[in-house]
């Protein structure tokens, strides 16, 4: 996985209210610098110590915005929520985001707040199987199904 993709995955996880530790943020930022990723704040993040948790979280937010890898949040209105769902579906479909992390953000930030729209039901159905897959179904198969559904959604028209 490229470090830019790793950074985007961390941004999606953080958007889902998961706390990503300073050590992970700093190590990933350092690797991104070594891989040639450029952002004005990336060297600052990579240079922090692991004890600077609050600074790492804030600098990571800034780096994510500079690189354009953050989901479009906050999503408070229906139009903003649909924009977030579309962004996440495109990220899943283009393999820029893990189906589970991005999918669960769709579930928590879009599906419920948008009144459980029928068009998202197949995607949410596959996501609901993630923690306890049906007998004979492997997680990589669920990933494929989620990715295919996200691709179908991203190719369609969108409300909002």
GITA-V882181 format. One record per backbone hydrogen bond with DSSP energy under -1.0 kcal/mol. CO is the residue of the C=O (numbers start at 1). NH is the residue of the N-H. If there is no record, write none. Layout:
((CO	NH) (CO	NH))
This chain:
((2	6) (3	7) (4	8) (5	9) (6	10) (7	11) (8	12) (9	13) (10	14) (11	15) (12	16) (13	18) (14	17) (21	25) (22	26) (23	27) (24	28) (25	29) (26	30) (27	31) (28	32) (29	33) (30	34) (31	35) (32	37) (33	36) (41	45) (42	46) (43	47) (45	48) (49	52) (51	53) (52	56) (53	57) (54	58) (55	59) (56	60) (57	61) (58	62) (59	63) (60	64) (61	65) (62	66) (63	67) (64	69) (71	73) (77	81) (78	82) (79	83) (80	84) (81	85) (82	86) (83	87) (84	88) (85	89) (86	90) (87	91) (88	92) (89	93) (90	94) (91	96) (91	97) (92	95) (98	102) (99	103) (100	104) (101	105) (102	106) (103	107) (104	108) (105	109) (106	110) (106	111) (107	112) (110	114) (111	116) (112	115) (117	120) (118	121) (120	124) (121	125) (122	126) (123	127) (124	128) (126	129) (127	130) (134	137) (138	142) (139	143) (140	144) (141	145) (142	146) (143	147) (144	148) (145	149) (146	150) (147	151) (148	152) (149	153) (150	154) (151	155) (153	156))
